[in-house]
Structures are given as structure tokens and as C-alpha cells.
Amino acid sequence: MIGKPLLEIKDLSVTYWGRSLLGFGGKPFVAVKDANLSIRAGETLGLVGESGSGKSSIANTVLGLVPASSGSMRFGDHDLVAMKTRYPSEVRNQIQAVFQDPYSSLNPSMTVEEIVTEPLRVHTGMSKARRRERAVELLKLVSLSEEHLSRHPHQFSGGQRQRIAIASALALQPKLIVLDEPVSALDVSTQNQIINLLYERRDALGIAYLLIAHDLALVHHISDRIAVMYLGHIVEEGPSDRVYKNPAHPYTRALLEAVPLLDPERQRARRASRKLQPAQDMQRIADVGCPYKNRCPFVMPRCQTEMPPAYPVDGGGVANCFLLAPEVEQSAKHTREPERIAS
């Protein structure tokens, strides 16, 4: 794709401050450190990683729910970091969200018509009659019908509720939709339906997606590019097929190894071979050296003190790993199997 990115994130950091017993002087918690991402119009960027890796912190910062502590974040001509959490209406209209749990993301006291038309009522001058017409159009986009307008969320299945949430997100014709684990609360068959729906709406309407998920296989299915996070750092980014089929960072390979196998015997054998990691390895480490150093089977002395830069990867994208440094011999890259993470 060519042209200027719709969303461009550079060196973004997000820090949360805890509270002491006296209510002040709490310790800082760095959730995201120096993240670099970009999304172009009509493109899907999948952001994957384990729970606590910082994925949702990036999503919430893009949405203006939490402020960035440093770095830049440009959406078109708008400087989102300078706005902090006070986005003007023209920006909020163009950035919408679909959240993880369709059972809690919809107001149970509102009808479907009220839910879907709420953005139109708040942000446009549409008449009530025109808003209803638009609601019918939006429901058709997500394979629901006009008869559903008078019903309440409790009268729908989880998949239908997520379709309603998607219809509401589409109401203002946004340029970017942040999808934060949009199918993780749904059963497998419903997941496939929602993913296919999102895929179709993206291509038909030219919307860009920032897709937050922990399932690399699912992200590969819908994304143009994938970025992988570990302990607040982007450790690999590149074209979806390349990252999924030929991962360059040991952590990305470990994520792929976490996908369950259909063969029960092979699955049991793989679980038995996994290493148990000390509890401190899963804690956020000091900002010295590679964030993956305590779990990586390929760790080198320099990994303890130096942060790996982004090295280009054959097939496109980059990975922050010294295994890709020009001075590292090619034969040393595959001497051991990468560590496997428990699913």
C-alpha cells in the first residue's frame, strides 16, 4: 500500500501510576514502551500477545481513554497525543470501537434502535425518522433486520449482540475501528461468522481496523499486517503471511507453538516438554536489555544489557532480536528449538 498512513504511532509509551496507602507517591507501571505502528486506510493491523503485554493499553490510548506519557500519535492531520483524552467530535466520529464482551458493552435498558442511533443523535443533526432509516440500513449491513429494532440486548445471542455493536460502530462511517478482542467471548462457529462479517464490511466500506487479539491464527486470517507485543514492547512486525508462516522473533515462534494440536498424543507430548518459568520471569522487568531475555532459549550476553534494535526481515517487516544482527552467523540462528509457552 502507498500513501500517508491513516494512523501513525511513533515511540509511544503509556505509564500508569499506582497509589500508596496515603493516596500519593505510588509507583509507575510502564504498560507500553516506545511502540511504533502504522495503519493505512482500508488496512487491518493485528496486534497480538499474551494477556498483560500492553495491547489494550495501545487500543485505549488510540481511543483517547488513557493518555500517552510520551511519543507521538497522528490520525490524519490530528495530533492525538496533544489532545490527551479530549478528542474533538470530528476525531471521535472517525475512530470507533468494538469491545470484547457483547453482554456488557450494550446498554440493557436501551432498544436496538436506540443503541444503533445513539451516535447519530449525539453527533449529527439527523431527524428521528432519518435515524431510524439509517438504523435499518446498518442492521442490514450486519445481517439483522428491521424487526430487531424494538428489541433489547437480552433478547439476542452473543453473536447477534456483537453484530449490534458493530452496527453502532459503523453508524458514523468511521475511518478506523479499534476491535479489542471482538470474538474471544463467543463460541468458535460464531467467531467465524463475526470475523467474516468484519472482513466483508472492511472491503465494502474501506474501513481500517486495529485488531487486538491473543490468537495469532485468527489474526492471520483477517489482517494485512501483524505486530507482536511482549511486556509492553513491539518485538516483531510485518506482513501477515510472513509473520505467521516464517516468524523471526523467538517469542512469535513460541506464540505459534501455543496453538493447540488436534492430535491428543502430540499435544500431551508438547505440554510435557514445556519449561516451567520462574514467577519473576513473567513480571515486567527493568528497562535494561531485551524484554524477552529471561525466557529466550537463544539469549546472548549482549541481550542482558542492550535493547535490540529493529532489524529487517526477509519477506518484509522487522524484528527486535540480535539473532538478526548481520554479525550473527546464519547457522547459529536455528541451533535449538524455541521455548514453548503454555496455552
C-alpha positions in Angstrom: 0.0 0.0 0.0 1.1 3.5 -0.7 0.3 6.9 0.6 0.3 8.5 4.0 -0.7 6.3 7.0 -4.2 6.9 8.4 -2.8 6.3 11.9 0.9 6.6 12.7 2.3 5.8 16.1 6.0 6.7 17.0 7.9 5.9 20.2 4.6 5.7 22.1 4.8 5.0 25.9 1.9 4.5 28.3 2.5 4.7 32.1 0.0 4.0 34.8 0.6 5.4 38.3 -0.4 3.4 41.4 -1.4 4.8 44.7 0.2 4.3 48.1 -1.8 3.8 51.2 -1.8 7.5 51.8 -3.1 8.2 48.3 0.0 9.6 46.7 3.6 8.6 45.8 2.6 5.4 44.1 5.0 3.5 41.8 4.8 3.9 38.0 3.9 0.9 35.8 5.1 1.1 32.2 2.4 -0.7 30.1 3.8 0.3 26.7 7.4 1.3 25.9 8.5 3.0 22.6 5.9 1.4 20.4 5.9 2.1 16.6 2.9 1.2 14.5 1.1 2.5 11.4 -2.2 1.7 9.7 -3.3 2.8 6.3 -6.8 3.4 5.0 -8.6 0.1 4.4 -5.9 -1.9 6.1 -6.1 -4.3 9.1 -3.3 -4.3 11.6 -3.4 -7.3 14.0 -1.8 -6.7 17.4 -1.1 -9.9 19.3 0.5 -11.0 22.5 -0.2 -12.6 25.9 -2.5 -11.0 28.5 -0.8 -8.1 30.1 1.5 -7.4 27.1 0.1 -3.9 26.5 -2.2 -4.5 23.6 -5.3 -3.0 25.2 -3.3 -0.1 26.6 -2.4 0.9 23.0 -6.0 0.5 22.0 -7.3 2.6 24.8 -4.7 5.3 24.1 -5.8 5.4 20.4 -9.4 5.7 21.6 -8.5 8.6 23.9 -9.4 6.6 27.0 -6.0 6.9 28.6 -3.3 9.5 27.9 0.1 8.7 26.4 3.1 9.5 28.6 5.4 10.2 25.6 5.8 9.7 21.9 3.6 10.8 19.0 0.3 9.5 17.6 -1.1 11.1 14.5 -4.5 10.4 13.0 -4.7 12.1 9.6 -3.8 15.7 10.3 -4.7 15.4 14.1 -2.1 15.1 16.8 -3.8 12.7 19.3 -1.1 12.9 21.9 -1.5 16.7 22.2 -5.3 16.3 22.6 -4.7 13.8 25.5 -8.1 12.4 26.2 -10.1 15.4 25.0 -10.7 14.4 21.3 -13.0 16.8 19.4 -16.1 15.4 17.9 -14.7 15.2 14.3 -12.0 12.9 15.6 -14.3 10.8 17.8 -16.6 10.3 14.9 -13.8 8.9 12.8 -12.4 6.5 15.5 -14.9 3.9 16.8 -14.6 0.7 18.9 -16.0 -2.8 19.3 -15.1 -4.3 22.7 -14.6 -7.8 23.9 -17.8 -8.7 25.8 -21.1 -8.1 23.8 -23.0 -8.9 27.1 -21.7 -5.9 28.9 -20.9 -3.4 26.0 -24.6 -2.8 25.2 -26.9 -0.8 27.5 -29.5 -3.3 28.6 -32.2 -0.6 29.1 -32.0 0.6 25.5 -33.6 -0.9 22.5 -31.5 -1.8 19.5 -32.8 1.2 17.6 -31.7 3.5 20.5 -28.3 1.8 20.7 -27.5 2.0 17.0 -28.9 5.5 16.5 -27.3 7.0 19.7 -24.1 8.1 17.8 -26.3 9.7 15.2 -28.4 11.5 17.8 -25.3 12.9 19.6 -23.1 13.8 16.7 -25.4 14.6 13.8 -28.4 16.7 13.1 -30.4 13.8 11.6 -34.1 13.8 12.2 -35.6 10.9 14.2 -37.2 9.4 11.0 -33.9 9.5 9.1 -32.1 8.0 12.1 -34.5 5.1 12.0 -33.9 4.6 8.3 -30.2 4.6 8.9 -30.6 2.1 11.7 -32.4 -0.3 9.3 -29.5 0.2 6.8 -26.9 -0.6 9.5 -28.7 -3.7 10.7 -28.8 -5.0 7.1 -25.1 -4.5 6.9 -24.6 -6.9 9.8 -27.3 -9.4 8.6 -30.0 -8.3 11.0 -33.5 -7.0 10.1 -35.8 -4.1 10.9 -37.9 -6.3 13.2 -35.0 -6.4 15.6 -35.1 -2.6 16.2 -37.6 -2.7 19.1 -35.9 -5.5 21.0 -33.5 -5.2 23.9 -30.0 -6.8 24.1 -31.1 -9.6 26.5 -33.2 -11.0 23.7 -30.2 -11.8 21.5 -27.4 -14.3 21.4 -23.8 -13.3 21.9 -23.1 -13.2 18.2 -26.2 -11.1 17.5 -25.2 -8.7 20.2 -21.7 -8.3 18.7 -23.4 -7.6 15.3 -25.4 -4.8 17.0 -22.2 -3.4 18.5 -20.6 -3.5 15.0 -23.6 -1.7 13.5 -23.4 1.0 16.2 -19.7 1.4 15.4 -20.4 1.8 11.7 -23.1 4.4 12.2 -20.9 7.5 11.8 -19.0 6.0 8.9 -15.6 6.0 10.7 -12.2 5.7 9.1 -10.8 3.5 11.9 -12.4 0.9 14.2 -10.5 -0.5 17.1 -11.5 -4.1 17.7 -10.4 -5.2 21.2 -10.8 -9.0 21.4 -14.1 -8.8 19.5 -14.7 -12.5 19.3 -13.0 -14.0 22.3 -16.2 -14.2 24.3 -18.0 -16.1 21.5 -18.1 -19.8 20.5 -16.0 -21.0 17.6 -18.7 -21.0 15.0 -19.9 -17.6 16.0 -16.3 -16.3 15.9 -16.0 -17.3 12.3 -19.3 -15.6 11.4 -18.2 -12.3 13.1 -14.7 -12.4 11.6 -16.1 -12.9 8.1 -18.6 -10.1 8.7 -15.8 -7.7 9.7 -13.8 -8.8 6.6 -16.7 -8.1 4.3 -17.5 -4.7 5.8 -13.9 -3.6 5.7 -13.6 -4.4 2.0 -17.0 -2.9 1.2 -16.6 0.3 3.2 -12.8 0.9 3.1 -12.5 1.0 6.9 -9.2 0.4 8.7 -9.1 -1.9 11.7 -6.8 -2.2 14.6 -7.5 -5.7 15.7 -6.4 -6.6 19.3 -6.2 -10.4 20.0 -4.1 -13.1 21.5 -4.9 -15.8 18.9 -2.3 -15.5 16.2 -4.1 -17.9 13.8 -7.3 -15.8 14.0 -5.4 -12.5 13.4 -3.6 -14.0 10.4 -7.0 -14.8 8.8 -8.1 -11.2 8.7 -5.0 -9.0 9.0 -2.8 -7.4 6.3 0.0 -7.0 8.8 0.7 -8.3 12.3 2.6 -6.7 15.2 3.6 -8.9 18.2 3.9 -7.4 21.7 5.7 -8.7 24.7 5.9 -6.9 28.1 5.0 -3.6 26.6 7.4 -3.8 23.6 6.7 -4.4 19.9 9.1 -7.3 19.2 8.1 -8.1 15.6 6.0 -6.6 12.8 5.4 -7.5 9.2 3.1 -8.8 6.5 0.6 -11.3 7.9 1.7 -14.3 5.9 5.3 -13.8 6.6 4.9 -13.4 10.4 2.6 -16.4 10.6 4.5 -18.7 8.3 8.0 -17.6 8.9 8.3 -15.8 12.3 11.6 -14.1 13.0 11.4 -13.5 16.7 11.7 -16.4 19.2 8.6 -15.1 21.1 6.5 -15.1 17.9 7.5 -18.7 17.3 6.6 -19.5 20.9 3.1 -18.0 20.4 2.6 -20.2 17.3 3.7 -23.2 19.3 1.0 -22.4 21.8 -1.8 -23.1 19.3 -3.4 -26.4 20.4 -2.8 -29.5 18.2 -5.6 -31.8 17.0 -3.6 -34.9 17.8 -4.1 -35.6 21.6 -0.8 -37.5 21.9 1.2 -34.8 20.2 -0.5 -32.2 22.4 0.3 -34.1 25.6 3.9 -34.6 24.5 4.3 -30.9 23.7 2.9 -29.8 27.0 5.3 -32.2 28.8 8.2 -30.7 27.0 7.4 -27.1 28.0 9.7 -25.5 30.6 8.3 -24.1 33.8 9.2 -20.4 34.1 10.1 -18.8 37.4 7.3 -16.4 38.5 9.6 -13.4 38.2 10.1 -14.1 34.5 6.5 -13.1 33.9 6.8 -9.8 35.8 7.6 -6.6 34.0 11.4 -6.3 34.1 13.7 -3.3 34.3 14.2 -1.4 31.1 17.6 -2.9 30.5 18.3 -5.3 27.7 15.9 -7.4 25.7 12.4 -7.7 27.4 12.4 -11.4 26.4 15.9 -12.2 27.8 14.6 -14.2 30.8 12.7 -16.7 28.7 14.6 -16.8 25.4 16.5 -20.1 24.6 18.8 -18.1 22.4 19.8 -15.4 24.9 23.3 -13.9 24.4 25.4 -11.8 26.8 24.5 -8.6 24.9 20.8 -9.3 25.4 21.3 -8.7 29.1 22.4 -5.1 28.7 21.3 -3.9 25.2 17.9 -3.3 23.8 17.8 -5.0 20.3 17.0 -2.5 17.5 14.5 -3.3 14.7 16.3 -5.5 12.1 14.8 -6.0 8.7 13.4 -9.5 8.0 13.4 -11.4 4.7 9.8 -11.3 3.4 9.1 -7.9 4.9 8.8 -6.2 8.3 11.2 -6.1 11.2 12.0 -7.9 14.4 13.8 -6.7 17.5 16.2 -9.6 18.0 20.0 -9.8 17.9 19.7 -13.1 16.1 19.0 -11.0 13.0 22.1 -8.8 13.5 24.5 -9.0 10.5 27.3 -10.2 12.7 25.5 -13.2 14.0 26.3 -16.3 11.9 23.3 -17.7 10.0 24.0 -21.2 11.2 23.6 -20.1 14.9 20.0 -19.0 14.4 18.4 -22.4 14.5 20.6 -24.5 16.9 17.8 -25.0 19.4 14.0 -25.3 19.4 12.4 -22.1 20.7 10.7 -22.2 24.1 7.1 -23.0 24.1 4.5 -21.0 26.1 1.8 -22.8 28.0 -1.6 -22.3 26.4 
